[in-house]
Amino acid sequence: MNSTVPEPALEIARSRREHALSELRELLRIPSVSAQPERRADMQRAAEWIAARFRALGFSGVEVIATGGHPVVAGERTEAGAGAPTLLFYGHYDVQPPDPLGEWVSPPFEPQVRGENLHARGASDMKGQLVAFLAALEAMRQAGTPLPVNLKLLVEGEEEVGSASLPPLLRSQRERFACDYCLNSDAGILAPDQPSLTYGLRGLAYFELRVQGPSHDLHSGSFGGAVDNPVQVLFRLLAGMKDERGRVTLPGFYDRVRPLPDDERAELAKLPDDEAWWLEASGAPALFGEEGYSPRERAACRPTLDVNGVSGGFEGEGSKTVLPARAMAKFSMRLVPDQDPEEVRQSVLAYLKREAPPTVTWELIQMAGFKASLTGRDTPGVRAAATALERVWGKRPLFSRTGGSVPVVGQIRELLGVDSVLLGFGLPDDNLHAPNEKLHLPTFHRGIEAYIHFLHLAGPAGPALKGSATPSDNV
C-alpha cells in the first residue's frame, strides 16, 4: 500500500452520494434518545442497525454488547496483519431529546432536506459522522482498496447521558479494545470552507456546595443580626474563590498548570475569533478574563471557575422577610492538562475549612470529575488527519483547542493508554442539542472523502500510527 491518492475509492464515494444520504435518513428515523426510558427498544434497534452495516462491510466478531445501560457495538477487521497499526473507531448512536417539539420546522425524526442542509435530531451529533465513516469503508471495499490498518469498533449508546457504562466495559475487555490510536468521529470543523482539528479538550470538576444555618427558616425581623444568614455566607465563599482579575484563588490551584508555549499561542492566534467575534457570539457588554491571555486562550487553554446555579431563601413574587435556613450553589472548574480533579477537590475542601465561619455547617458534593486531554499536533495520527483534510479542502487545517469536555477521550487515554484523533465534520451552527439540528450536506460528502484519505494515510506507508514522531503531550 503506497501513499498515493486512493482515487478509485474516491470516485465510488462520489457516485454513491445519494445512497449514503439514504442510509443516513434510515438511521435518523430511529429515535435513539438515550435519556428517555421509553426509547429503550429504539436504542436496541439503532445498535442492531449499526451492527448489521459493519457485518456487511466484512467486520468479524460484530456484537451488540449488553451493558448496565444501553448496548455497545463492537467488532473488528484485522486483515492488515501484525505489522500494521491498530485503530479504534469511536462513535455514538444516541441522540439528545428533541424538546421543545414546537420549535422544529419539520418533525425531528423525519429527516428533511432544506437547501444544502439535512434537518433531523442526530444529523450532526453524530449519526452523520457515523454514516460518513460507513460510506468511506464501503467505497474502499467496492474499489478493492484493502484497509492498511487493523480496525476495531466501539460505538456506544450513552454519550449523551455521560457514558456511564463505558469505563466498566473498557476495564473488563481491555484486550478486546487494545489499539495504537483512537479515531473519534464526534467532532467538527470551524466552517464549511475552513477545515480544522481539535487537539485539546479541557477537563471538568463539578461540585455542589450546601450551607446550613439555623434548623429552619426564621423571621428576619426577629433573628436578623443575631443569626448568620447562610445565603450571605454562601455568597462570600463563592466570591472568595476568584479575584477581580479572573484568577482562581483556591490553594495550589495553578500548581500543575502548564505554561502555554509561544508556538501554540501563535497557532491559536490564526483562528478567526477576535474579540469582536466573542462579543457578538456571547451578547455580553464586555469581555472578562484572566489578564495576559486572549479570549480563545482563556476559554480553551486556561483553567476556570464558574458558578452554575444558586438557590436559597424566598424566590417567589412579592416579599417575604425570611432568614433562610439553607443555601446551595453548583459550581464547576474547567481543567487543563496535568490538573487532577481529586487534587482540585482537596483544594476546595482546604479553602472551605479555612474560610467557612463556625456559624454554619456545610457539605461539598462532587458531581463530576475527569481530566483534560491533549494530543500532540505532530503525532502520526494527527498528521494523517491533517493531510486528509488538506487533500479534500485544498488548504491546511487550523489547529484548535476547545474549552468544552469530551469525557470519553480522557477515559480512553486512562483505560486504554492511547490518544485520540478528533476527526469529524459538524459545524458550529448545526444546532446541536437544539431544535432544527442540521447537517451541511456538501461538508458531509467531503467528510466521506476525508475518511477515505485518513484510512489510506494511517497505514505503514503513510504517516503511520506506529513510527517516529514527536511524543504527544499526553495527560
Summary of the structure (lengths in Angstrom):
residues: 475
radius of gyration: 24.5
end to end distance: 33.3
largest distance: 84.5
contacts: 1587
relative contact order: 0.19
helix: 35%
strand: 22%
